Amino acid sequence: MKFYGVFDVLGPVMIGPSSSHTAGAARLGKIAGKIAGCGFKRVDFLLHGSFAETYKGHGTDRALVAGVLGMEPYDERLRSSLEIAKNLNIEINFIPTDLGDEHPNTVKIIFYKEDNKKITVMGSSIGGGNILITEVDGEKVEFTGEYPTIIAKYMDRKGMIAEISGKILDEGINIANMKVTRNQNRIVTAIIELDVQVTEETLEEIKQIKDMITVASINPI
Amino acid sequence: MYSNGEELIALANTQNKKIYEIVIDYEADRTGKTKEEIVGNMRSVLNVMIDSAEKGLNEEVNSISGLIGGNAKKVQDYLNENSNLSGYVINKAMARALSVSEVNASMGRIVAAPTAGSSGILPSVVITAAEVLNKDKDDMVNALFTASGIGQIISKNATVSGAEGGCQAECGSAAAMAAAAVVEMAGGTPEQALHAAAICIQNILGLVCDPVAGLVEAPCYLRNSSGAVNALTSADLALAGVRSIIPFDEVVDAMYRVGKALPFELRETALGGIAATPTGIKLKNKIFGE
């Protein structure tokens, strides 16, 4: 388990009523929305454990939607996020379910994009507004959104990691953590946590690397 | 660097520093920020706490569901108008704890300390103790760093989440943090601060998390009030020289084990305890129209 900073313990400054169910949910939604990118027309929230049991009362539903719309946990518009989504013509569904042996506050978020692509992000609200993203499009991952993070998906081939990290090094930025997983279709998901956010230009260069499928970038929230 | 209470005390003693100084040093080291910057951030946190602790004393703050509200003002009025049993300090702390809880349940702005459900305990205890001890905002900011150090250790070695460890982990951790903070503010040693925190958690070991209708309102707000009292009395015990027989770190470990042993129904699911009483179920159905 990581070591919590002073303002992880005394914080976040947030809209009530629950750090796990409201602030944590807003952060989960925000990171998931960043991974999905803009242009989604429908979002399904599969709610597990305590999320499934108590989401209405804790405003978890409003917080998750506020998050995917890009709001911060202290944004006072959080209370009216469901109405805001409706006005944007985004269909929202909440589906209590059993996701198996997961943390009690877990949600699987499925984005349906305008180009008919489907993006799935799963994460847990692990207490005090802190979160952990555990799965992206079915691949196991593990990151907190605390660092600037790059999520790169690409077809496996030799030298990919060197090419990506080379672009990051060209900007003089240090890699804090890195995790790489490969599925049976030889598609790799690389989670790269950085000390400092890379520029848009570097991000664009990474996207242009041969065999790259998608690249998402997340700022700490 | 400290990963448990024993290490925190050792650092404080070898460097002849207070817990808050060790915590600020480590935060500066960890983040690369200046101490001034870190202290400034904590001052903003304190200001949000003060606002939420005062709001409900002067006006009725009602929750979104309508389940709770107006009780902070009731206790404040009672304090002004009547003789009371437990005295100014206890009543004032209870009123302030209720105020923050009510602001939270109204979807207002609060500081999670360490969680939103337990957000009333630390502000009420620190503000009230500072008032009694004639301490200023700088002292209160320092107390918040002490509290945070205790919260870091509990988060690292156990949990502060009601869904994971029950209300003992949520309001219990907040009370332990508050107790340690005010012991130091009152001039106690780092050892005494940790004895207060240990006593505090022992007092409510096993406390279930059973919010009526799944809302962080009842019995949560009353447990913020009792948590504040638990913190103040545990602090007084420690300052009087009472020691926790079991060391703080072992108490934190016991709390974690008890939390894991609690059935699912008693960890914030609203399926057991007070939430599952006939009245609790009736209120849930009324609020959600089922």
Chai-1 contact restraints between the chains, C-beta under 6 A:
chainA,res_idxA,chainB,res_idxB,connection_type,confidence,min_distance_angstrom,max_distance_angstrom,comment,restraint_id
A,M1,B,K156,contact,1.0,0.0,6.0,A-B,restraint_1
A,F3,B,K156,contact,1.0,0.0,6.0,A-B,restraint_2
A,Y4,B,Q152,contact,1.0,0.0,6.0,A-B,restraint_3
A,Y4,B,S155,contact,1.0,0.0,6.0,A-B,restraint_4
A,V6,B,E27,contact,1.0,0.0,6.0,A-B,restraint_5
A,V6,B,S148,contact,1.0,0.0,6.0,A-B,restraint_6
A,V9,B,P114,contact,1.0,0.0,6.0,A-B,restraint_7
A,V9,B,S148,contact,1.0,0.0,6.0,A-B,restraint_8
A,V9,B,G151,contact,1.0,0.0,6.0,A-B,restraint_9
A,V9,B,Q152,contact,1.0,0.0,6.0,A-B,restraint_10
A,L10,B,V45,contact,1.0,0.0,6.0,A-B,restraint_11
A,L10,B,A113,contact,1.0,0.0,6.0,A-B,restraint_12
A,L10,B,L144,contact,1.0,0.0,6.0,A-B,restraint_13
A,L10,B,S148,contact,1.0,0.0,6.0,A-B,restraint_14
A,P12,B,A112,contact,1.0,0.0,6.0,A-B,restraint_15
A,V13,B,V48,contact,1.0,0.0,6.0,A-B,restraint_16
A,V13,B,V111,contact,1.0,0.0,6.0,A-B,restraint_17
A,M14,B,A112,contact,1.0,0.0,6.0,A-B,restraint_18
A,I15,B,M107,contact,1.0,0.0,6.0,A-B,restraint_19
A,G16,B,N104,contact,1.0,0.0,6.0,A-B,restraint_20
A,G16,B,M107,contact,1.0,0.0,6.0,A-B,restraint_21
A,G16,B,I110,contact,1.0,0.0,6.0,A-B,restraint_22
A,G16,B,A116,contact,1.0,0.0,6.0,A-B,restraint_23
A,P17,B,N104,contact,1.0,0.0,6.0,A-B,restraint_24
A,P17,B,A105,contact,1.0,0.0,6.0,A-B,restraint_25
A,P17,B,A116,contact,1.0,0.0,6.0,A-B,restraint_26
A,P17,B,V216,contact,1.0,0.0,6.0,A-B,restraint_27
A,S18,B,A116,contact,1.0,0.0,6.0,A-B,restraint_28
A,S18,B,G117,contact,1.0,0.0,6.0,A-B,restraint_29
A,S18,B,V216,contact,1.0,0.0,6.0,A-B,restraint_30
A,S19,B,A112,contact,1.0,0.0,6.0,A-B,restraint_31
A,S19,B,T115,contact,1.0,0.0,6.0,A-B,restraint_32
A,S19,B,A116,contact,1.0,0.0,6.0,A-B,restraint_33
A,S20,B,S161,contact,1.0,0.0,6.0,A-B,restraint_34
A,S50,B,A163,contact,1.0,0.0,6.0,A-B,restraint_35
A,S50,B,E268,contact,1.0,0.0,6.0,A-B,restraint_36
A,S50,B,T269,contact,1.0,0.0,6.0,A-B,restraint_37
A,E53,B,T269,contact,1.0,0.0,6.0,A-B,restraint_38
A,T54,B,G214,contact,1.0,0.0,6.0,A-B,restraint_39
A,T54,B,A270,contact,1.0,0.0,6.0,A-B,restraint_40
A,G57,B,A213,contact,1.0,0.0,6.0,A-B,restraint_41
A,G57,B,G214,contact,1.0,0.0,6.0,A-B,restraint_42
A,G57,B,L215,contact,1.0,0.0,6.0,A-B,restraint_43
A,R79,B,M107,contact,1.0,0.0,6.0,A-B,restraint_44
A,P104,B,A163,contact,1.0,0.0,6.0,A-B,restraint_45
A,N105,B,A163,contact,1.0,0.0,6.0,A-B,restraint_46
A,G127,B,T159,contact,1.0,0.0,6.0,A-B,restraint_47
A,G127,B,V160,contact,1.0,0.0,6.0,A-B,restraint_48
A,G127,B,S161,contact,1.0,0.0,6.0,A-B,restraint_49
A,G128,B,A112,contact,1.0,0.0,6.0,A-B,restraint_50
A,G128,B,P114,contact,1.0,0.0,6.0,A-B,restraint_51
A,G128,B,T115,contact,1.0,0.0,6.0,A-B,restraint_52
A,G128,B,V160,contact,1.0,0.0,6.0,A-B,restraint_53
A,G129,B,A112,contact,1.0,0.0,6.0,A-B,restraint_54
